[in-house]
């Protein structure tokens, strides 16, 4: 299993953004990342400075979102939907997107459910519960 370091992830997003702005060829995953980056102009300046991105500490106490975590979650949910894993997530996110009128908004809600699942797993010491995650996304799509 590929386990990139924090610096690897930050370099990846910065490089995808640099290549996209320079109109250079992108790999499929870079194309997906650049699309999500484009949806978040609030992160553009941070992604334009690789060295600053590598040095920055994103602490919850600072009240600022970590753009690399946020973008990684977009990629994770996009990948989950592309392979429909957990089974049913593609339909649940599509229903949520239709209800909210925006895939971007639907992904943000799915991120909340994904974060809750990860937090519960870490807290309990149990494996992540894909069914609970899927149910949480479905509930958001039907309320």
TAMOCOR-V502411 format. One record per helix or strand of 2 or more residues. SS is the DSSP state (hx for helix, st for strand). FROM is the first residue (numbers start at 1). LEN is the number of residues. Records with the same first field share a line. If there is no record, write none. Layout:
BEGIN
SS = FROM-LEN + FROM-LEN
END
This chain:
BEGIN
hx = 6-16 + 28-11 + 41-7 + 50-6 + 60-3 + 67-17 + 89-12 + 103-22 + 130-13
END
